[in-house]
Amino acid sequence: MAESGIEDSYYRMRVGIPVSGDPITLPEGITSIVVTDTDSSHKKIDTSGLVSGMTRKTELNLLNSNFITFNQGLLADTGGVFMKSTSSVGGNIYSNGSITGVFGAASAGDVYVSGTMGVMYDMNIGAGGAANAHAYKVSGTTVSGTIYCQYGIGNSAPCDTSESLPSVEPLPINDTSITLWKNDAVLGGVIMGDHVVSTLEMLGPKKIVGNLHVVNHGSLSLSGTLWVTGDVIFDGTPDGSSTNLSGIYGSNGGMIIADGKITINPNVALSGSGILGSEIMLLSTLACDETNSSPPCFGNNSITVNSHEVHALLYAKDGTIDFEGSSNFKFANANKIRLKSGVNLNYSAVPEGIFFGGGSSSWVPTLWKEVE
C-alpha cells in the first residue's frame, strides 16, 4: 500500500495533477500521503500504508531539475583556467583544475584551486584590494592577502598551511536537466534546416535541426526553450542585434541549447525578460577546445565571446568558454575557461537560484527508502 501511494503521488506530480493529503481507502487497506517542500528545489513524499493492522512507511525525495543554484560566477571544472598576458577578472575565480596565468594575469578577488592535483601559477591576486589564494600548490604568484597552500615556490609570501584545501565545486547543471529542457523545446515543433533572424521575431519553444543565426538588425524574443542541433551565431556588426526573453517568462529564466558551438560577436545584446530574477542562458553541449583540430571541433571552442555587454549565463560543462574580448556577463561555468591577452572580465552577483520555466515533469527522484 505504501509503494502504491508513492507511485500514485509521483505520477500526479509529473503530469501536473494536485496531490491530496487525504487518506486513500482501498479494499486492501489505507494509505496516507504527505508531500513536504524541503526547500525551493526539493520535495519529499512520505506514505504510510496500513494493511491488516500492519503499518509500512516509505519516503521518496524529488529534485526539481528546473531550479538551478549557481554558487560561483566564474567556475571551471578539471580543464582549469588559462589567462593570457594582462588579462584580468574583477571578482573571484574557482577551478577544479589548474589556474595558469601569463605575464600579469590578475584577479581582483580570491582565487581557488580545489583538490591536490591542480596548481595555481603566475597570478597577481588582489590588485587594488585585499584578496587571498587558496590551493594545494601555488607557484610564482603575487597575493595582496594570504596564500593558503601546502606547497609554495617563488611567491610573494610563504604558505599559510592552516586552512583546509578547497573542496571540489561541481558544475550545477546535469544531463537530466538538459534532456528535460530539450524535451520542452520539441513540444513546440521542429524547424528543419538553418534559421536566420534578421528582423523582429518571437520564437519558441522549438527544435531547430540546423544552425541558428541572429544577424545585424535581428531581434529575437524567446517565448520558449530553443534547442539547436547545430551552431548558434549572434552577429551585430555594424548596427547591433538583440536576443531576449519575452515577457511571458516573468521572473523565470530561459535558454538556448546548442549541440554545436555558440559564437557571440561584437554589438550583440542579450537579456532576460526585464523582470528581476529573469536571466537568459546560452548552453552548449559540445565538448570542444581550440587545441582539438579533429571534427566536430576543428580548432574551435564550445562558446566564444567577443562582445562587451553579454548579460547572459554561459554554460559548457564538457567544453571551453573562450573570452576573446573584454566582457560583462552574468556567470560562466565550463570545463575550461580561456581569457585571451588583455581581456578584462566582470560578472554580476550570482543569484541564489533561477527557475527555468518548464513542466511539472521536471520533478525527478533522487532517493527512495523504506522508513518503517
Helices and strands as residue ranges (DSSP letters): H 2-15, E 24-26, E 29-39, E 42-51, E 54-64, E 67-68, E 74-83, E 88-89, E 93-95, E 99-101, E 106-107, E 111-113, E 119-121, E 124-125, E 133-134, E 137-139, E 142-143, E 147-148, E 151-153, H 175-186, E 190-192, E 195-197, E 200-203, E 206-209, E 212-214, E 219-222, E 226-228, E 232-234, E 241-245, G 247-249, E 254-258, E 262-264, E 268-271, E 280-284, E 303-305, E 309-323, E 327-339, E 344-347, E 354-355, G 360-362, E 363-370
